[in-house]
C-alpha cells in the first residue's frame, strides 16, 4: 500500500519570520522536505546546522542564498547544496513571492545555530 499524495493542501503548515510559510511534505528524523513561501523583502536569519546538510530548489521567484559569505542568485529550476556547518541565509530580494523546496538530511529543525550578523 502506498501513502496518499502530499501537497500544500494537506501538509502540516507553519509560519516563520512573521510572514513566511512552510509546509512539511516529508517530516522524519532522517529526512525533511519542506515547501516554503517567502514574500518580497522576506529573509531568514544567518545560521548553520551542526548535523544537517540542505538543498534549496527554487520553484518560482528569485532567491539570494548566501553561503559562507558567497551570494548565489537562484531562479526557477535552480538549486544549491549547503554542506553541514556552513553559515547561510536565504532572502527574497525580488518583487514577487519566492517559492522553494528545502531538503534536509537529517531533519534540520532543532539543529540550528544562529550566527551574529
C-alpha positions in Angstrom: 0.0 0.0 0.0 1.3 3.5 -0.9 0.9 6.7 1.1 -1.6 9.3 0.0 -0.3 12.1 -2.3 1.0 15.0 -0.3 0.6 18.7 -1.2 0.4 22.1 0.5 -3.3 21.5 0.9 -2.8 18.5 3.2 0.7 19.0 4.6 1.5 20.3 8.1 1.7 24.1 7.9 3.8 26.5 10.0 4.8 30.2 9.8 8.1 31.8 10.4 9.6 35.2 10.4 6.1 36.7 10.9 5.1 36.5 7.3 6.7 33.3 5.7 5.0 29.9 5.3 6.3 26.4 5.4 4.6 23.1 4.6 6.2 19.8 5.7 5.9 17.5 2.7 8.1 14.9 4.4 8.9 15.1 8.1 11.1 12.4 9.7 14.3 12.4 11.8 16.3 11.2 8.8 14.7 13.4 6.1 12.8 16.6 5.9 11.3 18.1 2.7 9.6 21.4 3.1 8.0 23.8 0.6 8.3 27.4 1.7 7.0 30.8 0.6 8.8 34.0 1.3 7.2 37.3 0.3 9.1 40.1 -1.3 11.6 41.5 1.2 11.5 38.5 3.5 14.6 36.7 4.7 15.8 34.2 7.3 18.5 34.9 9.8 22.1 33.7 9.2 22.6 30.3 10.8 24.3 27.0 10.3 23.4 23.4 11.1 25.7 21.1 13.2 24.3 17.9 11.6 22.0 18.6 8.7 23.0 19.3 5.1 20.5 21.1 2.9 19.5 21.5 -0.7 17.4 24.6 -1.7 15.5 24.3 -5.0 13.6 27.4 -6.4 10.1 26.7 -7.8 9.2 30.4 -8.6 10.6 33.8 -7.8 14.3 34.7 -7.2 16.3 33.6 -4.1 19.5 35.2 -2.9 21.3 32.4 -1.0 24.3 33.5 0.9 26.6 30.5 1.9 29.8 31.2 3.9 30.0 34.8 2.6 29.3 34.0 -1.1 25.8 35.0 -2.5 24.2 33.0 -5.3 21.1 34.2 -7.1 18.8 31.3 -7.9 15.8 31.4 -10.2 13.1 28.9 -11.0 14.6 25.5 -11.8 17.9 26.1 -10.0 19.2 24.8 -6.7 22.1 24.9 -4.3 23.6 22.4 -1.8 24.6 23.8 1.6 27.0 21.5 3.4 27.0 20.8 7.2 28.5 23.6 9.3 28.4 26.4 6.7 26.6 29.6 7.7 23.9 30.5 5.3 20.9 32.9 4.8 18.2 32.9 2.2 16.5 36.1 1.2 13.8 37.2 -1.3 15.1 40.5 -2.8 12.7 40.3 -5.8 9.3 41.9 -6.2 7.3 38.6 -6.2 6.8 35.8 -3.7 9.6 33.2 -3.6 8.6 29.6 -3.5 11.2 26.9 -3.0 11.8 23.4 -1.6 14.4 22.7 1.0 15.6 19.2 1.6 17.4 18.5 4.9 19.3 15.3 5.8 18.9 14.7 8.7 16.0 16.9 9.8 17.3 20.5 10.4 14.7 21.5 13.0 16.4 21.7 16.4 19.8 21.7 14.7 20.1 25.4 14.0 22.8 27.7 15.4 22.3 31.4 14.9 25.3 33.4 13.7 25.8 37.0 14.8 25.3 39.4 11.9 
